[in-house]
Amino acid sequence: MTDKELRVLPRIPIKIVVEINDGKIKTMTFCDNLGTGGIFLESVNPPSMGSKLELTFTLPNNKKKLKLKGVVTWIQRESKAGSPAGYGIKFQDATESDAKELEKTLKYLTKLTEGA
């Protein structure tokens, strides 16, 4: 099975800047796709599987910065079929407010892309 087949919640392609904090250092990278359950971040030097990270980003139609925690659940070390090298993160312990903001924005963006 592919990673997309294993994914329970759908993701949408989106390019936003994400700040990553591993508890020691903060870095920034681009998001490749985003869903209510997780995010894929572009990187040629990903953290280890199981790493716990704090992510901060602003969604396109929203001024509020979301701060979500997650764990690295898979790594793609090389670009493949139009998908960049990077790693997937499964969100954990999102506040109800952040989860609602994320879901609302994803619904909005999905409608935009379906109408295009």
Biopython code that builds the backbone (N, CA, C, O; Angstrom):
import numpy as np
from Bio.PDB.StructureBuilder import StructureBuilder

atoms = [
    (1, "MET", "N", (0.824, -1.188, 0.000)),
    (1, "MET", "CA", (0.000, 0.000, 0.000)),
    (1, "MET", "C", (0.866, 1.247, 0.000)),
    (1, "MET", "O", (1.918, 1.283, 0.637)),
    (2, "THR", "N", (0.419, 2.269, -0.717)),
    (2, "THR", "CA", (1.145, 3.535, -0.721)),
    (2, "THR", "C", (0.761, 4.343, 0.508)),
    (2, "THR", "O", (-0.214, 4.030, 1.191)),
    (3, "ASP", "N", (1.544, 5.393, 0.785)),
    (3, "ASP", "CA", (1.237, 6.270, 1.920)),
    (3, "ASP", "C", (-0.126, 6.919, 1.752)),
    (3, "ASP", "O", (-0.858, 7.087, 2.728)),
    (4, "LYS", "N", (-0.477, 7.289, 0.513)),
    (4, "LYS", "CA", (-1.778, 7.908, 0.278)),
    (4, "LYS", "C", (-2.916, 6.933, 0.571)),
    (4, "LYS", "O", (-3.962, 7.337, 1.078)),
    (5, "GLU", "N", (-2.718, 5.644, 0.255)),
    (5, "GLU", "CA", (-3.741, 4.650, 0.541)),
    (5, "GLU", "C", (-3.876, 4.414, 2.044)),
    (5, "GLU", "O", (-4.966, 4.119, 2.532)),
    (6, "LEU", "N", (-2.772, 4.543, 2.775)),
    (6, "LEU", "CA", (-2.804, 4.352, 4.220)),
    (6, "LEU", "C", (-3.394, 5.550, 4.960)),
    (6, "LEU", "O", (-3.870, 5.409, 6.086)),
    (7, "ARG", "N", (-3.367, 6.715, 4.341)),
    (7, "ARG", "CA", (-3.845, 7.931, 4.979)),
    (7, "ARG", "C", (-5.351, 7.851, 5.209)),
    (7, "ARG", "O", (-6.106, 7.532, 4.290)),
    (8, "VAL", "N", (-5.782, 8.137, 6.415)),
    (8, "VAL", "CA", (-7.196, 8.072, 6.773)),
    (8, "VAL", "C", (-7.915, 9.369, 6.408)),
    (8, "VAL", "O", (-9.033, 9.337, 5.893)),
    (9, "LEU", "N", (-7.287, 10.491, 6.669)),
    (9, "LEU", "CA", (-7.901, 11.792, 6.418)),
    (9, "LEU", "C", (-7.268, 12.422, 5.183)),
    (9, "LEU", "O", (-6.048, 12.383, 5.027)),
    (10, "PRO", "N", (-8.083, 13.001, 4.304)),
    (10, "PRO", "CA", (-7.543, 13.581, 3.069)),
    (10, "PRO", "C", (-6.678, 14.809, 3.325)),
    (10, "PRO", "O", (-6.818, 15.489, 4.341)),
    (11, "ARG", "N", (-5.792, 15.073, 2.388)),
    (11, "ARG", "CA", (-4.930, 16.253, 2.450)),
    (11, "ARG", "C", (-5.118, 17.061, 1.184)),
    (11, "ARG", "O", (-5.534, 16.535, 0.152)),
    (12, "ILE", "N", (-4.810, 18.345, 1.271)),
    (12, "ILE", "CA", (-4.864, 19.192, 0.083)),
    (12, "ILE", "C", (-3.471, 19.769, -0.170)),
    (12, "ILE", "O", (-2.727, 20.048, 0.770)),
    (13, "PRO", "N", (-3.127, 19.944, -1.439)),
    (13, "PRO", "CA", (-1.830, 20.565, -1.736)),
    (13, "PRO", "C", (-1.872, 22.047, -1.354)),
    (13, "PRO", "O", (-2.828, 22.754, -1.669)),
    (14, "ILE", "N", (-0.839, 22.494, -0.683)),
    (14, "ILE", "CA", (-0.782, 23.892, -0.254)),
    (14, "ILE", "C", (0.671, 24.236, 0.060)),
    (14, "ILE", "O", (1.413, 23.409, 0.590)),
    (15, "LYS", "N", (1.068, 25.456, -0.269)),
    (15, "LYS", "CA", (2.426, 25.923, 0.028)),
    (15, "LYS", "C", (2.331, 27.054, 1.051)),
    (15, "LYS", "O", (1.917, 28.169, 0.733)),
    (16, "ILE", "N", (2.719, 26.742, 2.270)),
    (16, "ILE", "CA", (2.798, 27.757, 3.318)),
    (16, "ILE", "C", (4.110, 27.536, 4.077)),
    (16, "ILE", "O", (4.654, 26.431, 4.087)),
    (17, "VAL", "N", (4.601, 28.579, 4.699)),
    (17, "VAL", "CA", (5.811, 28.485, 5.507)),
    (17, "VAL", "C", (5.429, 27.967, 6.890)),
    (17, "VAL", "O", (4.459, 28.419, 7.497)),
    (18, "VAL", "N", (6.213, 27.011, 7.368)),
    (18, "VAL", "CA", (5.962, 26.406, 8.680)),
    (18, "VAL", "C", (7.217, 26.537, 9.533)),
    (18, "VAL", "O", (8.318, 26.208, 9.090)),
    (19, "GLU", "N", (7.041, 27.023, 10.763)),
    (19, "GLU", "CA", (8.137, 27.065, 11.723)),
    (19, "GLU", "C", (8.102, 25.763, 12.515)),
    (19, "GLU", "O", (7.047, 25.352, 12.997)),
    (20, "ILE", "N", (9.263, 25.115, 12.647)),
    (20, "ILE", "CA", (9.369, 23.835, 13.338)),
    (20, "ILE", "C", (10.248, 24.005, 14.562)),
    (20, "ILE", "O", (11.350, 24.545, 14.468)),
    (21, "ASN", "N", (9.769, 23.549, 15.707)),
    (21, "ASN", "CA", (10.533, 23.610, 16.945)),
    (21, "ASN", "C", (10.642, 22.191, 17.490)),
    (21, "ASN", "O", (9.636, 21.559, 17.812)),
    (22, "ASP", "N", (11.878, 21.695, 17.590)),
    (22, "ASP", "CA", (12.069, 20.343, 18.118)),
    (22, "ASP", "C", (12.449, 20.354, 19.601)),
    (22, "ASP", "O", (12.838, 19.326, 20.155)),
    (23, "GLY", "N", (12.333, 21.509, 20.228)),
    (23, "GLY", "CA", (12.693, 21.641, 21.632)),
    (23, "GLY", "C", (14.106, 22.156, 21.835)),
    (23, "GLY", "O", (14.468, 22.598, 22.926)),
    (24, "LYS", "N", (14.906, 22.094, 20.772)),
    (24, "LYS", "CA", (16.292, 22.573, 20.837)),
    (24, "LYS", "C", (16.517, 23.743, 19.894)),
    (24, "LYS", "O", (17.089, 24.765, 20.276)),
    (25, "ILE", "N", (16.060, 23.583, 18.654)),
    (25, "ILE", "CA", (16.233, 24.645, 17.661)),
    (25, "ILE", "C", (14.931, 24.861, 16.895)),
    (25, "ILE", "O", (14.065, 23.989, 16.826)),
    (26, "LYS", "N", (14.831, 26.052, 16.327)),
    (26, "LYS", "CA", (13.690, 26.378, 15.461)),
    (26, "LYS", "C", (14.204, 26.510, 14.036)),
    (26, "LYS", "O", (15.237, 27.135, 13.796)),
    (27, "THR", "N", (13.483, 25.923, 13.099)),
    (27, "THR", "CA", (13.807, 26.041, 11.686)),
    (27, "THR", "C", (12.524, 26.360, 10.933)),
    (27, "THR", "O", (11.434, 26.331, 11.503)),
    (28, "MET", "N", (12.663, 26.662, 9.657)),
    (28, "MET", "CA", (11.494, 26.946, 8.829)),
    (28, "MET", "C", (11.600, 26.143, 7.543)),
    (28, "MET", "O", (12.693, 25.912, 7.026)),
    (29, "THR", "N", (10.444, 25.723, 7.034)),
    (29, "THR", "CA", (10.386, 25.011, 5.772)),
    (29, "THR", "C", (9.025, 25.232, 5.143)),
    (29, "THR", "O", (8.181, 25.937, 5.697)),
    (30, "PHE", "N", (8.814, 24.627, 3.980)),
    (30, "PHE", "CA", (7.527, 24.730, 3.304)),
    (30, "PHE", "C", (6.703, 23.473, 3.529)),
    (30, "PHE", "O", (7.222, 22.359, 3.599)),
    (31, "CYS", "N", (5.429, 23.692, 3.637)),
    (31, "CYS", "CA", (4.457, 22.612, 3.670)),
    (31, "CYS", "C", (4.152, 22.241, 2.220)),
    (31, "CYS", "O", (4.064, 23.118, 1.361)),
    (32, "ASP", "N", (3.992, 20.959, 1.945)),
    (32, "ASP", "CA", (3.609, 20.490, 0.612)),
    (32, "ASP", "C", (2.125, 20.140, 0.561)),
    (32, "ASP", "O", (1.451, 20.403, -0.434)),
    (33, "ASN", "N", (1.624, 19.545, 1.640)),
    (33, "ASN", "CA", (0.191, 19.265, 1.734)),
    (33, "ASN", "C", (-0.228, 19.248, 3.192)),
    (33, "ASN", "O", (0.587, 19.058, 4.094)),
    (34, "LEU", "N", (-1.529, 19.453, 3.400)),
    (34, "LEU", "CA", (-2.052, 19.645, 4.748)),
    (34, "LEU", "C", (-3.433, 19.031, 4.860)),
    (34, "LEU", "O", (-4.238, 19.107, 3.932)),
    (35, "GLY", "N", (-3.695, 18.427, 5.991)),
    (35, "GLY", "CA", (-5.020, 17.879, 6.281)),
    (35, "GLY", "C", (-5.323, 18.060, 7.758)),
    (35, "GLY", "O", (-4.476, 18.536, 8.514)),
    (36, "THR", "N", (-6.509, 17.690, 8.167)),
    (36, "THR", "CA", (-6.860, 17.838, 9.579)),
    (36, "THR", "C", (-6.069, 16.891, 10.469)),
    (36, "THR", "O", (-5.925, 17.130, 11.668)),
    (37, "GLY", "N", (-5.554, 15.809, 9.875)),
    (37, "GLY", "CA", (-4.807, 14.842, 10.673)),
    (37, "GLY", "C", (-3.307, 14.999, 10.626)),
    (37, "GLY", "O", (-2.594, 14.423, 11.448)),
    (38, "GLY", "N", (-2.810, 15.786, 9.655)),
    (38, "GLY", "CA", (-1.361, 15.905, 9.565)),
    (38, "GLY", "C", (-0.899, 16.800, 8.442)),
    (38, "GLY", "O", (-1.696, 17.461, 7.777)),
    (39, "ILE", "N", (0.424, 16.810, 8.241)),
    (39, "ILE", "CA", (1.057, 17.721, 7.307)),
    (39, "ILE", "C", (2.308, 17.054, 6.727)),
    (39, "ILE", "O", (2.952, 16.238, 7.387)),
    (40, "PHE", "N", (2.639, 17.415, 5.484)),
    (40, "PHE", "CA", (3.891, 16.953, 4.882)),
    (40, "PHE", "C", (4.791, 18.162, 4.711)),
    (40, "PHE", "O", (4.398, 19.155, 4.098)),
    (41, "LEU", "N", (6.001, 18.078, 5.252)),
    (41, "LEU", "CA", (6.952, 19.178, 5.198)),
    (41, "LEU", "C", (8.127, 18.823, 4.296)),
    (41, "LEU", "O", (8.657, 17.713, 4.353)),
    (42, "GLU", "N", (8.525, 19.775, 3.465)),
    (42, "GLU", "CA", (9.656, 19.574, 2.563)),
    (42, "GLU", "C", (10.957, 19.647, 3.346)),
    (42, "GLU", "O", (11.155, 20.550, 4.158)),
    (43, "SER", "N", (11.852, 18.678, 3.093)),
    (43, "SER", "CA", (13.152, 18.692, 3.755)),
    (43, "SER", "C", (14.063, 17.624, 3.165)),
    (43, "SER", "O", (13.629, 16.499, 2.914)),
    (44, "VAL", "N", (15.316, 17.975, 2.947)),
    (44, "VAL", "CA", (16.302, 16.985, 2.528)),
    (44, "VAL", "C", (17.042, 16.428, 3.746)),
    (44, "VAL", "O", (17.841, 15.499, 3.629)),
    (45, "ASN", "N", (16.764, 17.008, 4.914)),
    (45, "ASN", "CA", (17.392, 16.570, 6.157)),
    (45, "ASN", "C", (16.307, 16.423, 7.236)),
    (45, "ASN", "O", (16.247, 17.227, 8.166)),
    (46, "PRO", "N", (15.457, 15.404, 7.114)),
    (46, "PRO", "CA", (14.333, 15.274, 8.041)),
    (46, "PRO", "C", (14.764, 14.813, 9.432)),
    (46, "PRO", "O", (15.820, 14.202, 9.591)),
    (47, "PRO", "N", (13.947, 15.108, 10.429)),
    (47, "PRO", "CA", (14.216, 14.575, 11.768)),
    (47, "PRO", "C", (13.966, 13.064, 11.781)),
    (47, "PRO", "O", (13.454, 12.510, 10.808)),
    (48, "SER", "N", (14.315, 12.422, 12.843)),
    (48, "SER", "CA", (14.148, 10.974, 12.972)),
    (48, "SER", "C", (12.669, 10.591, 13.103)),
    (48, "SER", "O", (11.843, 11.376, 13.569)),
    (49, "MET", "N", (12.367, 9.372, 12.682)),
    (49, "MET", "CA", (11.022, 8.831, 12.887)),
    (49, "MET", "C", (10.690, 8.916, 14.379)),
    (49, "MET", "O", (11.536, 8.646, 15.231)),
    (50, "GLY", "N", (9.469, 9.288, 14.673)),
    (50, "GLY", "CA", (9.033, 9.367, 16.056)),
    (50, "GLY", "C", (9.363, 10.674, 16.745)),
    (50, "GLY", "O", (8.946, 10.892, 17.883)),
    (51, "SER", "N", (10.112, 11.560, 16.075)),
    (51, "SER", "CA", (10.446, 12.857, 16.675)),
    (51, "SER", "C", (9.176, 13.646, 16.947)),
    (51, "SER", "O", (8.259, 13.673, 16.125)),
    (52, "LYS", "N", (9.133, 14.287, 18.106)),
    (52, "LYS", "CA", (7.993, 15.128, 18.469)),
    (52, "LYS", "C", (8.357, 16.575, 18.184)),
    (52, "LYS", "O", (9.407, 17.063, 18.604)),
    (53, "LEU", "N", (7.461, 17.258, 17.455)),
    (53, "LEU", "CA", (7.735, 18.617, 17.011)),
    (53, "LEU", "C", (6.559, 19.528, 17.328)),
    (53, "LEU", "O", (5.422, 19.080, 17.472)),
    (54, "GLU", "N", (6.861, 20.814, 17.432)),
    (54, "GLU", "CA", (5.813, 21.833, 17.532)),
    (54, "GLU", "C", (5.879, 22.655, 16.253)),
    (54, "GLU", "O", (6.943, 23.147, 15.876)),
    (55, "LEU", "N", (4.740, 22.800, 15.589)),
    (55, "LEU", "CA", (4.660, 23.510, 14.318)),
    (55, "LEU", "C", (3.843, 24.771, 14.495)),
    (55, "LEU", "O", (2.814, 24.761, 15.170)),
    (56, "THR", "N", (4.295, 25.853, 13.893)),
    (56, "THR", "CA", (3.561, 27.110, 13.922)),
    (56, "THR", "C", (3.419, 27.607, 12.492)),
    (56, "THR", "O", (4.404, 27.705, 11.761)),
    (57, "PHE", "N", (2.184, 27.923, 12.094)),
    (57, "PHE", "CA", (1.945, 28.424, 10.745)),
    (57, "PHE", "C", (0.650, 29.206, 10.701)),
    (57, "PHE", "O", (-0.210, 29.085, 11.574)),
    (58, "THR", "N", (0.535, 30.018, 9.649)),
    (58, "THR", "CA", (-0.668, 30.811, 9.423)),
    (58, "THR", "C", (-1.335, 30.300, 8.163)),
    (58, "THR", "O", (-0.684, 30.140, 7.130)),
    (59, "LEU", "N", (-2.616, 30.047, 8.244)),
    (59, "LEU", "CA", (-3.373, 29.553, 7.095)),
    (59, "LEU", "C", (-3.729, 30.708, 6.163)),
    (59, "LEU", "O", (-3.836, 31.848, 6.614)),
    (60, "PRO", "N", (-3.914, 30.433, 4.868)),
    (60, "PRO", "CA", (-4.116, 31.481, 3.865)),
    (60, "PRO", "C", (-5.257, 32.460, 4.131)),
    (60, "PRO", "O", (-5.088, 33.657, 3.899)),
    (61, "ASN", "N", (-6.392, 32.005, 4.600)),
    (61, "ASN", "CA", (-7.526, 32.917, 4.783)),
    (61, "ASN", "C", (-7.714, 33.318, 6.244)),
    (61, "ASN", "O", (-8.817, 33.675, 6.658)),
    (62, "ASN", "N", (-6.637, 33.258, 7.020)),
    (62, "ASN", "CA", (-6.754, 33.444, 8.453)),
    (62, "ASN", "C", (-5.514, 34.167, 8.962)),
    (62, "ASN", "O", (-4.407, 33.863, 8.519)),
    (63, "LYS", "N", (-5.669, 35.101, 9.868)),
    (63, "LYS", "CA", (-4.525, 35.813, 10.422)),
    (63, "LYS", "C", (-3.983, 35.148, 11.683)),
    (63, "LYS", "O", (-2.875, 35.450, 12.125)),
    (64, "LYS", "N", (-4.774, 34.238, 12.261)),
    (64, "LYS", "CA", (-4.372, 33.568, 13.490)),
    (64, "LYS", "C", (-3.290, 32.528, 13.218)),
    (64, "LYS", "O", (-3.414, 31.705, 12.311)),
    (65, "LYS", "N", (-2.229, 32.582, 14.021)),
    (65, "LYS", "CA", (-1.186, 31.562, 13.908)),
    (65, "LYS", "C", (-1.643, 30.322, 14.646)),
    (65, "LYS", "O", (-2.075, 30.386, 15.797)),
    (66, "LEU", "N", (-1.542, 29.186, 13.962)),
    (66, "LEU", "CA", (-1.843, 27.917, 14.608)),
    (66, "LEU", "C", (-0.557, 27.339, 15.165)),
    (66, "LEU", "O", (0.496, 27.419, 14.532)),
    (67, "LYS", "N", (-0.644, 26.759, 16.345)),
    (67, "LYS", "CA", (0.502, 26.095, 16.962)),
    (67, "LYS", "C", (0.044, 24.677, 17.273)),
    (67, "LYS", "O", (-0.760, 24.454, 18.178)),
    (68, "LEU", "N", (0.575, 23.712, 16.500)),
    (68, "LEU", "CA", (0.158, 22.322, 16.643)),
    (68, "LEU", "C", (1.357, 21.439, 16.960)),
    (68, "LEU", "O", (2.472, 21.690, 16.503)),
    (69, "LYS", "N", (1.107, 20.410, 17.745)),
    (69, "LYS", "CA", (2.146, 19.426, 18.049)),
    (69, "LYS", "C", (1.912, 18.200, 17.191)),
    (69, "LYS", "O", (0.780, 17.882, 16.826)),
    (70, "GLY", "N", (3.004, 17.517, 16.873)),
    (70, "GLY", "CA", (2.870, 16.309, 16.085)),
    (70, "GLY", "C", (4.095, 15.425, 16.195)),
    (70, "GLY", "O", (5.099, 15.776, 16.815)),
    (71, "VAL", "N", (3.973, 14.256, 15.566)),
    (71, "VAL", "CA", (5.049, 13.284, 15.588)),
    (71, "VAL", "C", (5.369, 12.859, 14.153)),
    (71, "VAL", "O", (4.462, 12.677, 13.341)),
    (72, "VAL", "N", (6.658, 12.702, 13.842)),
    (72, "VAL", "CA", (7.081, 12.269, 12.513)),
    (72, "VAL", "C", (6.684, 10.801, 12.334)),
    (72, "VAL", "O", (7.115, 9.931, 13.091)),
    (73, "THR", "N", (5.848, 10.542, 11.310)),
    (73, "THR", "CA", (5.343, 9.185, 11.104)),
    (73, "THR", "C", (5.887, 8.523, 9.843)),
    (73, "THR", "O", (5.806, 7.302, 9.704)),
    (74, "TRP", "N", (6.442, 9.311, 8.921)),
    (74, "TRP", "CA", (7.088, 8.718, 7.737)),
    (74, "TRP", "C", (8.030, 9.714, 7.093)),
    (74, "TRP", "O", (7.889, 10.928, 7.246)),
    (75, "ILE", "N", (8.990, 9.171, 6.372)),
    (75, "ILE", "CA", (10.026, 9.988, 5.744)),
    (75, "ILE", "C", (10.184, 9.571, 4.289)),
    (75, "ILE", "O", (10.230, 8.384, 3.965)),
    (76, "GLN", "N", (10.266, 10.573, 3.421)),
    (76, "GLN", "CA", (10.560, 10.349, 2.000)),
    (76, "GLN", "C", (11.896, 11.031, 1.728)),
    (76, "GLN", "O", (11.970, 12.257, 1.641)),
    (77, "ARG", "N", (12.936, 10.239, 1.596)),
    (77, "ARG", "CA", (14.294, 10.786, 1.509)),
    (77, "ARG", "C", (14.633, 11.419, 0.172)),
    (77, "ARG", "O", (15.545, 12.242, 0.091)),
    (78, "GLU", "N", (13.909, 11.048, -0.885)),
    (78, "GLU", "CA", (14.170, 11.601, -2.215)),
    (78, "GLU", "C", (12.868, 12.063, -2.847)),
    (78, "GLU", "O", (11.791, 11.564, -2.519)),
    (79, "SER", "N", (12.981, 13.029, -3.763)),
    (79, "SER", "CA", (11.807, 13.468, -4.523)),
    (79, "SER", "C", (11.319, 12.315, -5.388)),
    (79, "SER", "O", (12.114, 11.575, -5.968)),
    (80, "LYS", "N", (9.995, 12.174, -5.467)),
    (80, "LYS", "CA", (9.407, 11.106, -6.280)),
    (80, "LYS", "C", (8.141, 11.614, -6.945)),
    (80, "LYS", "O", (7.272, 12.178, -6.281)),
    (81, "ALA", "N", (8.033, 11.420, -8.234)),
    (81, "ALA", "CA", (6.811, 11.718, -8.992)),
    (81, "ALA", "C", (6.183, 13.059, -8.620)),
    (81, "ALA", "O", (4.990, 13.139, -8.326)),
    (82, "GLY", "N", (6.989, 14.092, -8.635)),
    (82, "GLY", "CA", (6.467, 15.430, -8.353)),
    (82, "GLY", "C", (6.307, 15.752, -6.878)),
    (82, "GLY", "O", (5.893, 16.858, -6.532)),
    (83, "SER", "N", (6.622, 14.821, -6.014)),
    (83, "SER", "CA", (6.535, 15.046, -4.573)),
    (83, "SER", "C", (7.949, 15.255, -4.030)),
    (83, "SER", "O", (8.840, 14.448, -4.297)),
    (84, "PRO", "N", (8.158, 16.322, -3.278)),
    (84, "PRO", "CA", (9.516, 16.612, -2.799)),
    (84, "PRO", "C", (9.961, 15.667, -1.687)),
    (84, "PRO", "O", (9.144, 14.971, -1.085)),
    (85, "ALA", "N", (11.258, 15.654, -1.426)),
    (85, "ALA", "CA", (11.775, 14.956, -0.256)),
    (85, "ALA", "C", (11.220, 15.652, 0.978)),
    (85, "ALA", "O", (11.040, 16.870, 0.985)),
    (86, "GLY", "N", (10.955, 14.882, 2.012)),
    (86, "GLY", "CA", (10.433, 15.483, 3.231)),
    (86, "GLY", "C", (9.899, 14.445, 4.192)),
    (86, "GLY", "O", (10.300, 13.282, 4.158)),
    (87, "TYR", "N", (8.988, 14.877, 5.051)),
    (87, "TYR", "CA", (8.472, 13.972, 6.075)),
    (87, "TYR", "C", (7.037, 14.316, 6.453)),
    (87, "TYR", "O", (6.605, 15.467, 6.386)),
    (88, "GLY", "N", (6.321, 13.277, 6.850)),
    (88, "GLY", "CA", (4.936, 13.426, 7.263)),
    (88, "GLY", "C", (4.825, 13.481, 8.775)),
    (88, "GLY", "O", (5.517, 12.766, 9.500)),
    (89, "ILE", "N", (3.938, 14.347, 9.228)),
    (89, "ILE", "CA", (3.710, 14.522, 10.655)),
    (89, "ILE", "C", (2.227, 14.284, 10.945)),
    (89, "ILE", "O", (1.353, 14.811, 10.256)),
    (90, "LYS", "N", (1.968, 13.498, 11.956)),
    (90, "LYS", "CA", (0.606, 13.289, 12.427)),
    (90, "LYS", "C", (0.394, 14.232, 13.600)),
    (90, "LYS", "O", (1.153, 14.219, 14.570)),
    (91, "PHE", "N", (-0.665, 15.066, 13.497)),
    (91, "PHE", "CA", (-0.954, 16.001, 14.581)),
    (91, "PHE", "C", (-1.389, 15.262, 15.843)),
    (91, "PHE", "O", (-2.028, 14.212, 15.778)),
    (92, "GLN", "N", (-1.029, 15.836, 16.992)),
    (92, "GLN", "CA", (-1.412, 15.288, 18.286)),
    (92, "GLN", "C", (-1.823, 16.412, 19.220)),
    (92, "GLN", "O", (-1.229, 17.490, 19.210)),
    (93, "ASP", "N", (-2.824, 16.158, 20.012)),
    (93, "ASP", "CA", (-3.232, 17.077, 21.087)),
    (93, "ASP", "C", (-3.550, 18.490, 20.620)),
    (93, "ASP", "O", (-3.205, 19.452, 21.306)),
    (94, "ALA", "N", (-4.201, 18.637, 19.471)),
    (94, "ALA", "CA", (-4.595, 19.972, 18.995)),
    (94, "ALA", "C", (-5.689, 20.523, 19.900)),
    (94, "ALA", "O", (-6.573, 19.788, 20.340)),
    (95, "THR", "N", (-5.622, 21.820, 20.173)),
    (95, "THR", "CA", (-6.708, 22.428, 20.938)),
    (95, "THR", "C", (-7.962, 22.407, 20.074)),
    (95, "THR", "O", (-7.876, 22.347, 18.847)),
    (96, "GLU", "N", (-9.108, 22.456, 20.705)),
    (96, "GLU", "CA", (-10.364, 22.445, 19.956)),
    (96, "GLU", "C", (-10.441, 23.647, 19.022)),
    (96, "GLU", "O", (-10.930, 23.531, 17.898)),
    (97, "SER", "N", (-9.966, 24.789, 19.476)),
    (97, "SER", "CA", (-9.977, 26.010, 18.674)),
    (97, "SER", "C", (-9.107, 25.863, 17.421)),
    (97, "SER", "O", (-9.539, 26.202, 16.319)),
    (98, "ASP", "N", (-7.880, 25.356, 17.594)),
    (98, "ASP", "CA", (-6.984, 25.177, 16.448)),
    (98, "ASP", "C", (-7.521, 24.134, 15.482)),
    (98, "ASP", "O", (-7.436, 24.313, 14.267)),
    (99, "ALA", "N", (-8.069, 23.053, 16.008)),
    (99, "ALA", "CA", (-8.633, 22.000, 15.151)),
    (99, "ALA", "C", (-9.792, 22.543, 14.321)),
    (99, "ALA", "O", (-9.925, 22.208, 13.144)),
    (100, "LYS", "N", (-10.625, 23.375, 14.926)),
    (100, "LYS", "CA", (-11.763, 23.969, 14.195)),
    (100, "LYS", "C", (-11.276, 24.937, 13.122)),
    (100, "LYS", "O", (-11.803, 24.939, 12.009)),
    (101, "GLU", "N", (-10.280, 25.758, 13.440)),
    (101, "GLU", "CA", (-9.728, 26.701, 12.461)),
    (101, "GLU", "C", (-9.140, 25.954, 11.270)),
    (101, "GLU", "O", (-9.348, 26.336, 10.118)),
    (102, "LEU", "N", (-8.413, 24.898, 11.556)),
    (102, "LEU", "CA", (-7.799, 24.099, 10.505)),
    (102, "LEU", "C", (-8.872, 23.461, 9.628)),
    (102, "LEU", "O", (-8.786, 23.515, 8.401)),
    (103, "GLU", "N", (-9.872, 22.863, 10.246)),
    (103, "GLU", "CA", (-10.936, 22.217, 9.484)),
    (103, "GLU", "C", (-11.705, 23.232, 8.632)),
    (103, "GLU", "O", (-12.016, 22.961, 7.472)),
    (104, "LYS", "N", (-12.005, 24.377, 9.195)),
    (104, "LYS", "CA", (-12.738, 25.421, 8.471)),
    (104, "LYS", "C", (-11.950, 25.896, 7.246)),
    (104, "LYS", "O", (-12.509, 26.042, 6.159)),
    (105, "THR", "N", (-10.671, 26.132, 7.431)),
    (105, "THR", "CA", (-9.831, 26.595, 6.321)),
    (105, "THR", "C", (-9.684, 25.526, 5.248)),
    (105, "THR", "O", (-9.729, 25.838, 4.058)),
    (106, "LEU", "N", (-9.509, 24.279, 5.647)),
    (106, "LEU", "CA", (-9.368, 23.202, 4.667)),
    (106, "LEU", "C", (-10.639, 23.025, 3.847)),
    (106, "LEU", "O", (-10.569, 22.758, 2.647)),
    (107, "LYS", "N", (-11.796, 23.172, 4.478)),
    (107, "LYS", "CA", (-13.056, 23.096, 3.734)),
    (107, "LYS", "C", (-13.139, 24.227, 2.715)),
    (107, "LYS", "O", (-13.541, 24.015, 1.571)),
    (108, "TYR", "N", (-12.757, 25.425, 3.137)),
    (108, "TYR", "CA", (-12.759, 26.586, 2.259)),
    (108, "TYR", "C", (-11.819, 26.376, 1.068)),
    (108, "TYR", "O", (-12.197, 26.628, -0.075)),
    (109, "LEU", "N", (-10.602, 25.917, 1.337)),
    (109, "LEU", "CA", (-9.619, 25.710, 0.284)),
    (109, "LEU", "C", (-10.034, 24.572, -0.661)),
    (109, "LEU", "O", (-9.784, 24.639, -1.864)),
    (110, "THR", "N", (-10.656, 23.548, -0.119)),
    (110, "THR", "CA", (-11.138, 22.448, -0.950)),
    (110, "THR", "C", (-12.200, 22.933, -1.923)),
    (110, "THR", "O", (-12.194, 22.549, -3.092)),
    (111, "LYS", "N", (-13.104, 23.767, -1.454)),
    (111, "LYS", "CA", (-14.135, 24.332, -2.319)),
    (111, "LYS", "C", (-13.505, 25.175, -3.422)),
    (111, "LYS", "O", (-13.956, 25.128, -4.567)),
    (112, "LEU", "N", (-12.474, 25.943, -3.094)),
    (112, "LEU", "CA", (-11.786, 26.775, -4.093)),
    (112, "LEU", "C", (-11.148, 25.902, -5.161)),
    (112, "LEU", "O", (-11.276, 26.188, -6.351)),
    (113, "THR", "N", (-10.461, 24.840, -4.750)),
    (113, "THR", "CA", (-9.769, 23.996, -5.717)),
    (113, "THR", "C", (-10.746, 23.160, -6.542)),
    (113, "THR", "O", (-10.470, 22.866, -7.705)),
    (114, "GLU", "N", (-11.873, 22.776, -5.965)),
    (114, "GLU", "CA", (-12.866, 22.011, -6.727)),
    (114, "GLU", "C", (-13.562, 22.892, -7.740)),
    (114, "GLU", "O", (-13.986, 22.413, -8.791)),
    (115, "GLY", "N", (-13.686, 24.185, -7.436)),
    (115, "GLY", "CA", (-14.342, 25.114, -8.334)),
    (115, "GLY", "C", (-13.443, 25.606, -9.448)),
    (115, "GLY", "O", (-13.917, 26.210, -10.410)),
    (116, "ALA", "N", (-12.135, 25.351, -9.326)),
    (116, "ALA", "CA", (-11.172, 25.842, -10.320)),
    (116, "ALA", "C", (-11.164, 24.992, -11.563)),
    (116, "ALA", "O", (-10.410, 25.269, -12.496)),
]
sb = StructureBuilder()
sb.init_structure("model")
sb.init_model(0)
sb.init_chain("A")
sb.init_seg("    ")
for serial, (resi, resn, name, xyz) in enumerate(atoms, 1):
    if name == "N":
        sb.init_residue(resn, " ", resi, " ")
    sb.init_atom(name, np.array(xyz, "f"), 0.0, 1.0, " ", f" {name:<3s}", serial, name[0])
structure = sb.get_structure()
